[in-house]
Amino acid sequence: MNAFIAPHDPKLDLVLDREIDVPVELVWEVWTTPEHLMQWFCPKPWGVTACTIDLRPGGAFNTTMRSPEGEEFQNSGCFLDVVPLRRLVFTDALLPGFRPAPKPFMTGILTLAPIAKGTRYTAMAIHGDEDTRKKHEDMGFHHGWATALDQLVEHIKTKLG
Amino acid sequence: MNAFIAPHDPKLDLVLDREIDVPVELVWEVWTTPEHLMQWFCPKPWGVTACTIDLRPGGAFNTTMRSPEGEEFQNSGCFLDVVPLRRLVFTDALLPGFRPAPKPFMTGILTLAPIAKGTRYTAMAIHGDEDTRKKHEDMGFHHGWATALDQLVEHIKTKLG
């Protein structure tokens, strides 16, 4: 059953849309395997020290991020839609098993498409209101997600190439 | 792909579990068709004056409830898991299309099973913390959901029987 995904709203959403020269299959692999995701998901010198991926609707998507000073931040959420090699939707508005979360912030929508060069990679963060979108932008969405994508491509080329 | 549903937690969840003498197919029909749902979903003298059902993950589940004094309350949410005749999961923590909602309150899990008598009907409201569970209980969960179920059975027997 195909899911309904919110249409893009520039007032509420932040988008990273880029063509990258690595194949869709490997992008999917490094997004859905904890040992790979931990290597690229956070812009260095931040890092990911723990990751749980239960790849099904309602399944856990948890990460623990560590600051350069060693402080740790746990993020808990779940997947909403999983279309292998094409789309991954997850949110922090619901905990694993669809239980409402204490501090909803965003839903993430990753869309992949094969192209001659490799992959068209579209990552979108959708929010419930303009203030939350702005807060996310001020936290450094554009630089952060672009840097993580650079790390993803580098990781694929050096470890899976 | 089977979804992962949160295990029952008595501290966070409210449950209505009953055997009813109407068949699973008709229970599913009156839960998933706006013109039927509007007839039983709110304990009278409250009523439902509008309903949108887009029966797929991320699809809208919106209702407008009207108090006996004529005041209207709009509820917006979406479906998370749809297993025809067996399970329906929906939440108000996400708007249609999985966009985070302003005021998350609960996720609803309806589970149906055919039995000799008709249907075993289990409706669960799961919450993010004990305060929200208590608030829902104080709002009259047990009486309200039980009365709505009486109305559901009556509606099936008189209109679809």
Chai-1 contact restraints between the chains, C-beta under 6 A:
chainA,res_idxA,chainB,res_idxB,connection_type,confidence,min_distance_angstrom,max_distance_angstrom,comment,restraint_id
A,M1,B,R56,contact,1.0,0.0,6.0,A-B,restraint_1
A,A3,B,P57,contact,1.0,0.0,6.0,A-B,restraint_2
A,A3,B,G58,contact,1.0,0.0,6.0,A-B,restraint_3
A,F4,B,R56,contact,1.0,0.0,6.0,A-B,restraint_4
A,F4,B,G58,contact,1.0,0.0,6.0,A-B,restraint_5
A,F4,B,G59,contact,1.0,0.0,6.0,A-B,restraint_6
A,F4,B,G97,contact,1.0,0.0,6.0,A-B,restraint_7
A,I5,B,G97,contact,1.0,0.0,6.0,A-B,restraint_8
A,A6,B,G97,contact,1.0,0.0,6.0,A-B,restraint_9
A,A6,B,R99,contact,1.0,0.0,6.0,A-B,restraint_10
A,R56,B,M1,contact,1.0,0.0,6.0,A-B,restraint_11
A,R56,B,F4,contact,1.0,0.0,6.0,A-B,restraint_12
A,P57,B,A3,contact,1.0,0.0,6.0,A-B,restraint_13
A,G58,B,A3,contact,1.0,0.0,6.0,A-B,restraint_14
A,G58,B,F4,contact,1.0,0.0,6.0,A-B,restraint_15
A,G59,B,F4,contact,1.0,0.0,6.0,A-B,restraint_16
A,L80,B,F98,contact,1.0,0.0,6.0,A-B,restraint_17
A,V89,B,F98,contact,1.0,0.0,6.0,A-B,restraint_18
A,A93,B,A93,contact,1.0,0.0,6.0,A-B,restraint_19
A,A93,B,L94,contact,1.0,0.0,6.0,A-B,restraint_20
A,A93,B,P100,contact,1.0,0.0,6.0,A-B,restraint_21
A,L94,B,A93,contact,1.0,0.0,6.0,A-B,restraint_22
A,G97,B,F4,contact,1.0,0.0,6.0,A-B,restraint_23
A,G97,B,I5,contact,1.0,0.0,6.0,A-B,restraint_24
A,G97,B,A6,contact,1.0,0.0,6.0,A-B,restraint_25
A,F98,B,L80,contact,1.0,0.0,6.0,A-B,restraint_26
A,F98,B,V89,contact,1.0,0.0,6.0,A-B,restraint_27
A,F98,B,T107,contact,1.0,0.0,6.0,A-B,restraint_28
A,R99,B,A6,contact,1.0,0.0,6.0,A-B,restraint_29
A,R99,B,I126,contact,1.0,0.0,6.0,A-B,restraint_30
A,P100,B,A93,contact,1.0,0.0,6.0,A-B,restraint_31
A,P100,B,P104,contact,1.0,0.0,6.0,A-B,restraint_32
A,P100,B,T107,contact,1.0,0.0,6.0,A-B,restraint_33
A,P100,B,G128,contact,1.0,0.0,6.0,A-B,restraint_34
A,A101,B,G128,contact,1.0,0.0,6.0,A-B,restraint_35
A,P102,B,G128,contact,1.0,0.0,6.0,A-B,restraint_36
A,P104,B,P100,contact,1.0,0.0,6.0,A-B,restraint_37
A,P104,B,P104,contact,1.0,0.0,6.0,A-B,restraint_38
A,T107,B,F98,contact,1.0,0.0,6.0,A-B,restraint_39
A,T107,B,P100,contact,1.0,0.0,6.0,A-B,restraint_40
A,I126,B,R99,contact,1.0,0.0,6.0,A-B,restraint_41
A,G128,B,P100,contact,1.0,0.0,6.0,A-B,restraint_42
A,G128,B,A101,contact,1.0,0.0,6.0,A-B,restraint_43
A,G128,B,P102,contact,1.0,0.0,6.0,A-B,restraint_44
